Amino acid sequence: MSFIIRAARPDDVSQLTDLAKQFNLLNLPGNKKIIAEKIARSEGSFSSQLDKAQAEYLFVLEDLEEKMVVGSSLVIAKHGSDAVPHCYFKILKKDHFSSDLGLGFIHQVLRFQLDTDGPTEIGGLLVDRAYRRRPEKLGKQISLGRFVYMGMYPERFESRILCELTPPLTEEGRSEFWEALGRRFTGLPYQEADALSQTNKEFIESLFPEEDIYLTLLDAKARLVLGRVGEATKPAQHLLESIGFSYLDEVDPFDGGPHYGAKTESILPIKQGQMLRVAESKDVTFKALGFIGCGDPEFRAGVSGYEIRDGLVYVPTKTRDILKLEMDQEVFVTPFEYGKGRRK
């Protein structure tokens, strides 16, 4: 083990800002001031100083040999409240039939929805370009590592998890869906509207149509990207599907990107995880590979070989040293490859 997943700390701000500048995500932009604010909010969340409606958990993946932050992921404990609702388009079907013509059509429509009691949302997934395609599967580690924490503290999160995936965009970063729909109702360019929506949903509620929107009225370019996943995001889509997420027939009102979701208890890293006590590792082969997570005094997790015997977990000495584990300490253990094992 030469990588560790942990909570972001104030001294990560410079490295995390440099990492974020490679991608410039809306919920984790390459802005030092915003990153510092995100880390401060995250610290308050991990220490239980913020309630669920305000809590955001920022995780980083650290290369221990280089002492460098090379990845990140984010969990927003509650996405959608009375103050800032979660908004989306639900895709529905409507039947129309003419008895005179003996002819009918099934139309897809978009129905604007607001959720003031929203789900937990995951996002902010970044991996340094120099660290991609490594055999340790670092993107998978930092993406799934946050579920280790959620499995340890389920009461801090909602009963359902949402992920908003990025759709195909033009080379200039423009959304064909927004150009065909949102811009006509708000007059705002895509990037400006999406950035504004991070803190202010009033203009969406006020300006978007309340009536159903028939997809046949949109141009072909907008219909083509609706509910689809961009090429760069497809690995994330496949990973989510492999652990229990599915398409919700909902899309983002700005770019038409698909929303994937799952019940928290059904997500495999959580469902197949269990709390076990660490034991002395003698005469053990460590054939299984999985996440080992602990939360005392701060959250730490890593991918390691392990073996479970008689309700105890045995891990290599190196893993115990890196994660600062004590004998008989309780840790969360879940497979790294899913489909095997069960929660006890």
C-alpha positions as CSV (number, residue, x, y, z in Angstrom):
1,M,0.0,0.0,0.0
2,S,1.5,3.3,-1.1
3,F,-1.7,5.3,-1.4
4,I,-4.1,6.4,1.3
5,I,-7.6,7.9,1.2
6,R,-8.3,10.4,4.0
7,A,-10.1,13.6,4.9
8,A,-8.8,16.7,3.3
9,R,-6.7,19.0,5.6
10,P,-5.9,22.7,5.4
11,D,-2.3,22.0,4.3
12,D,-3.7,20.2,1.2
13,V,-5.1,23.5,-0.2
14,S,-2.2,24.3,-2.7
15,Q,-1.9,20.7,-4.0
16,L,-5.7,20.3,-4.3
17,T,-6.0,23.6,-6.1
18,D,-3.4,22.6,-8.6
19,L,-5.2,19.3,-9.1
20,A,-8.6,21.0,-9.5
21,K,-7.1,23.3,-12.2
22,Q,-6.6,20.3,-14.4
23,F,-10.3,19.8,-14.7
24,N,-12.2,22.9,-13.3
25,L,-15.3,21.1,-12.0
26,L,-18.1,23.3,-10.9
27,N,-18.4,21.7,-7.4
28,L,-14.6,21.7,-7.1
29,P,-13.1,24.6,-9.1
30,G,-9.4,25.4,-9.3
31,N,-9.7,28.4,-7.0
32,K,-7.6,28.5,-3.9
33,K,-10.1,30.5,-1.9
34,I,-13.0,28.2,-2.7
35,I,-10.9,25.1,-2.1
36,A,-9.9,26.5,1.3
37,E,-13.6,27.1,2.1
38,K,-14.4,23.6,1.0
39,I,-11.8,22.1,3.2
40,A,-13.0,24.2,6.2
41,R,-16.6,23.0,5.6
42,S,-15.3,19.4,5.3
43,E,-13.4,19.6,8.6
44,G,-16.6,20.9,10.2
45,S,-18.5,18.0,8.7
46,F,-16.1,15.2,9.7
47,S,-16.0,16.6,13.3
48,S,-19.9,16.7,13.4
49,Q,-20.0,20.4,13.9
50,L,-22.4,20.9,10.9
51,D,-25.8,19.4,10.5
52,K,-26.7,17.2,7.5
53,A,-28.1,20.0,5.4
54,Q,-24.8,21.9,5.5
55,A,-22.3,19.0,5.6
56,E,-19.9,18.3,2.7
57,Y,-17.1,15.7,3.0
58,L,-14.0,16.2,0.9
59,F,-11.7,13.2,0.5
60,V,-8.2,13.1,-1.0
61,L,-6.0,10.3,-2.3
62,E,-2.4,10.8,-1.2
63,D,0.7,9.3,-2.7
64,L,2.6,8.5,0.5
65,E,6.0,8.1,-1.2
66,E,5.8,11.4,-3.0
67,K,3.7,13.1,-0.2
68,M,1.4,14.4,-2.9
69,V,-2.4,14.7,-3.3
70,V,-3.2,13.0,-6.5
71,G,-7.0,12.5,-6.3
72,S,-10.2,13.8,-4.7
73,S,-13.9,13.0,-4.2
74,L,-16.7,14.8,-2.6
75,V,-19.9,13.8,-0.7
76,I,-22.7,16.4,-0.2
77,A,-24.7,14.9,2.7
78,K,-28.0,16.5,1.6
79,H,-28.6,17.9,-1.9
80,G,-32.0,19.6,-1.8
81,S,-33.5,21.6,1.0
82,D,-36.1,24.3,1.5
83,A,-33.3,26.9,1.2
84,V,-31.7,25.4,-1.9
85,P,-33.9,22.8,-3.6
86,H,-32.6,20.1,-5.9
87,C,-34.0,20.7,-9.3
88,Y,-34.2,18.3,-12.3
89,F,-36.3,17.2,-15.3
90,K,-38.2,14.0,-15.0
91,I,-38.6,12.1,-18.3
92,L,-42.1,10.8,-18.7
93,K,-44.2,9.2,-21.5
94,K,-47.5,10.5,-22.7
95,D,-49.9,8.6,-25.0
96,H,-51.8,10.5,-27.7
97,F,-54.4,8.6,-29.9
98,S,-56.8,9.8,-32.6
99,S,-59.8,7.5,-33.1
100,D,-60.7,9.2,-36.3
101,L,-57.3,8.5,-37.9
102,G,-56.7,5.3,-36.0
103,L,-53.3,6.7,-35.2
104,G,-51.4,7.2,-32.0
105,F,-48.0,8.4,-30.7
106,I,-46.1,7.9,-27.5
107,H,-44.3,11.2,-26.7
108,Q,-41.5,11.7,-24.2
109,V,-41.9,14.8,-22.1
110,L,-39.7,16.7,-19.6
111,R,-41.4,17.7,-16.4
112,F,-39.6,20.2,-14.1
113,Q,-39.3,19.0,-10.5
114,L,-38.1,20.5,-7.2
115,D,-37.0,18.4,-4.3
116,T,-36.7,20.1,-0.9
117,D,-35.9,16.9,0.9
118,G,-33.1,15.7,-1.4
119,P,-30.7,12.8,-1.4
120,T,-27.0,12.6,-0.6
121,E,-25.0,13.5,-3.7
122,I,-21.5,12.3,-4.8
123,G,-19.2,14.4,-7.0
124,G,-15.8,16.1,-7.2
125,L,-14.1,13.1,-8.6
126,L,-10.5,13.9,-9.8
127,V,-7.4,11.9,-10.5
128,D,-4.1,13.6,-11.5
129,R,-3.6,12.9,-15.2
130,A,-0.1,11.6,-14.5
131,Y,-1.5,8.9,-12.2
132,R,-4.2,7.5,-14.5
133,R,-4.0,4.0,-15.9
134,R,-1.8,2.8,-13.0
135,P,-2.3,-0.8,-11.9
136,E,-3.6,0.3,-8.4
137,K,-6.8,1.6,-10.1
138,L,-6.6,4.9,-8.4
139,G,-9.8,6.3,-9.9
140,K,-11.7,3.4,-8.5
141,Q,-10.0,3.8,-5.1
142,I,-10.9,7.4,-4.6
143,S,-14.4,7.0,-6.0
144,L,-15.3,4.0,-3.9
145,G,-13.3,5.0,-0.8
146,R,-15.9,7.5,0.2
147,F,-18.5,4.7,0.5
148,V,-16.2,3.2,3.2
149,Y,-16.8,6.3,5.3
150,M,-20.6,6.2,4.5
151,G,-20.7,2.6,5.6
152,M,-19.1,3.5,8.9
153,Y,-21.4,6.4,9.6
154,P,-24.7,5.8,7.7
155,E,-26.7,8.1,10.0
156,R,-24.8,11.1,8.5
157,F,-26.3,10.5,5.1
158,E,-29.6,10.1,3.4
159,S,-31.2,6.8,2.5
160,R,-30.6,7.4,-1.2
161,I,-27.5,8.5,-3.1
162,L,-27.5,10.6,-6.3
163,C,-24.8,11.2,-8.9
164,E,-25.1,13.7,-11.7
165,L,-23.1,12.6,-14.7
166,T,-21.7,14.9,-17.4
167,P,-23.2,14.6,-20.9
168,P,-21.4,15.2,-24.2
169,L,-20.5,18.8,-24.6
170,T,-19.1,20.7,-27.6
171,E,-15.4,21.3,-28.0
172,E,-16.0,24.8,-26.7
173,G,-17.7,23.4,-23.6
174,R,-21.2,24.4,-24.7
175,S,-24.3,22.3,-24.0
176,E,-26.6,21.7,-27.0
177,F,-29.4,20.9,-24.6
178,W,-29.0,24.2,-22.7
179,E,-28.9,26.2,-26.0
180,A,-32.1,24.6,-27.2
181,L,-34.0,25.0,-23.9
182,G,-32.5,26.7,-20.9
183,R,-31.0,29.7,-22.7
184,R,-34.4,30.5,-24.3
185,F,-36.0,30.8,-20.9
186,T,-33.2,32.5,-18.9
187,G,-31.1,34.4,-21.6
188,L,-28.0,33.2,-19.8
189,P,-25.0,31.3,-21.3
190,Y,-24.6,27.7,-20.1
191,Q,-21.4,28.2,-18.0
192,E,-22.8,31.2,-16.2
193,A,-26.2,29.6,-15.5
194,D,-24.6,26.4,-14.2
195,A,-22.2,28.3,-11.9
196,L,-25.0,30.5,-10.6
197,S,-27.1,27.5,-9.8
198,Q,-24.6,26.2,-7.3
199,T,-25.8,28.8,-4.8
200,N,-29.0,30.3,-6.2
201,K,-31.9,28.3,-7.6
202,E,-34.5,31.1,-7.6
203,F,-34.0,32.0,-11.3
204,I,-34.6,28.4,-12.3
205,E,-37.9,28.2,-10.3
206,S,-39.0,31.6,-11.6
207,L,-38.1,31.3,-15.3
208,F,-38.3,27.6,-16.2
209,P,-41.7,26.5,-17.6
210,E,-44.0,24.6,-15.2
211,E,-45.8,22.8,-18.1
212,D,-44.5,19.6,-19.7
213,I,-42.0,20.1,-22.5
214,Y,-42.4,17.7,-25.5
215,L,-39.0,16.4,-26.7
216,T,-40.2,16.4,-30.3
217,L,-40.2,20.2,-30.1
218,L,-36.4,20.3,-29.4
219,D,-33.9,20.3,-32.2
220,A,-32.1,17.0,-33.0
221,K,-28.8,18.0,-31.4
222,A,-30.4,18.6,-28.1
223,R,-32.4,15.3,-28.2
224,L,-29.2,13.4,-29.2
225,V,-27.3,14.3,-26.0
226,L,-30.3,14.2,-23.6
227,G,-29.7,11.5,-20.9
228,R,-26.4,10.4,-22.5
229,V,-23.0,10.2,-20.8
230,G,-19.9,12.0,-22.2
231,E,-17.0,9.7,-23.3
232,A,-14.7,11.0,-20.5
233,T,-17.4,10.1,-17.9
234,K,-18.2,6.6,-19.1
235,P,-15.7,4.9,-16.8
236,A,-17.4,6.5,-13.9
237,Q,-20.8,5.4,-15.2
238,H,-19.7,1.8,-15.5
239,L,-18.2,1.8,-12.1
240,L,-21.4,3.2,-10.5
241,E,-23.5,0.6,-12.4
242,S,-21.2,-2.2,-11.1
243,I,-22.0,-1.3,-7.5
244,G,-25.7,-0.9,-7.8
245,F,-26.5,2.5,-9.3
246,S,-29.0,2.9,-12.2
247,Y,-30.4,5.6,-14.4
248,L,-33.3,7.4,-12.8
249,D,-35.0,8.7,-15.9
250,E,-34.0,12.2,-14.6
251,V,-31.7,14.7,-16.2
252,D,-29.9,17.9,-15.2
253,P,-32.0,21.0,-16.3
254,F,-28.8,22.7,-17.6
255,D,-27.0,20.2,-19.7
256,G,-29.4,17.2,-19.9
257,G,-26.9,15.0,-18.2
258,P,-28.3,11.8,-16.7
259,H,-28.9,11.3,-13.0
260,Y,-27.9,7.9,-11.5
261,G,-29.0,6.8,-8.1
262,A,-29.2,3.9,-5.6
263,K,-30.5,3.2,-2.1
264,T,-27.6,3.7,0.3
265,E,-28.0,0.3,1.9
266,S,-27.9,-1.4,-1.5
267,I,-24.6,0.1,-2.7
268,L,-22.2,-2.9,-2.7
269,P,-19.2,-1.3,-0.8
270,I,-21.7,-0.5,2.0
271,K,-23.9,-3.6,1.7
272,Q,-20.9,-6.0,1.7
273,G,-18.9,-4.1,4.4
274,Q,-18.6,-5.1,8.0
275,M,-17.0,-3.8,11.2
276,L,-14.3,-6.1,12.5
277,R,-11.5,-6.0,15.0
278,V,-7.9,-6.1,13.9
279,A,-5.9,-9.2,15.0
280,E,-2.2,-10.2,14.9
281,S,-1.2,-11.3,11.4
282,K,0.6,-14.6,11.8
283,D,0.5,-17.4,9.2
284,V,-1.9,-15.5,6.9
285,T,-1.7,-15.3,3.1
286,F,-4.0,-12.2,2.6
287,K,-5.6,-13.6,-0.6
288,A,-8.6,-11.2,-0.5
289,L,-8.2,-7.5,-1.6
290,G,-10.3,-4.8,-0.1
291,F,-10.8,-1.5,1.6
292,I,-9.7,-1.2,5.3
293,G,-11.1,1.9,6.9
294,C,-10.9,3.5,10.3
295,G,-12.2,6.7,11.8
296,D,-10.2,7.3,15.0
297,P,-9.0,10.0,15.4
298,E,-9.5,10.9,11.7
299,F,-10.8,8.9,8.7
300,R,-8.2,6.9,6.9
301,A,-8.7,4.1,4.3
302,G,-6.6,2.1,1.9
303,V,-6.7,-0.9,-0.4
304,S,-4.9,-3.9,1.2
305,G,-4.8,-7.7,1.3
306,Y,-6.7,-9.1,4.2
307,E,-8.2,-12.3,5.7
308,I,-11.2,-12.7,7.9
309,R,-11.3,-15.5,10.5
310,D,-13.7,-16.0,13.4
311,G,-15.0,-12.4,13.3
312,L,-11.5,-10.9,13.2
313,V,-9.6,-9.3,10.3
314,Y,-6.0,-9.9,9.7
315,V,-4.0,-7.3,7.6
316,P,-0.3,-6.9,6.7
317,T,1.9,-5.1,9.2
318,K,2.6,-2.4,6.6
319,T,-1.1,-1.7,6.3
320,R,-1.4,-1.4,10.1
321,D,1.5,1.0,10.2
322,I,0.2,3.2,7.4
323,L,-3.3,3.3,8.7
324,K,-2.0,3.7,12.3
325,L,-4.1,0.7,13.4
326,E,-4.0,-0.7,16.9
327,M,-4.6,-4.4,17.8
328,D,-8.3,-5.0,18.6
329,Q,-9.3,-1.7,16.9
330,E,-12.5,-1.8,15.0
331,V,-12.2,-1.2,11.3
332,F,-14.6,-1.3,8.3
333,V,-13.8,-4.0,5.8
334,T,-15.3,-4.3,2.3
335,P,-14.1,-6.0,-0.9
336,F,-12.4,-4.0,-3.6
337,E,-13.9,-6.2,-6.3
338,Y,-17.6,-6.7,-5.8
339,G,-20.0,-9.6,-6.2
340,K,-18.4,-11.8,-3.5
341,G,-19.0,-12.0,0.2
342,R,-22.0,-10.7,2.2
343,R,-22.6,-8.4,5.1
344,K,-22.7,-10.3,8.4
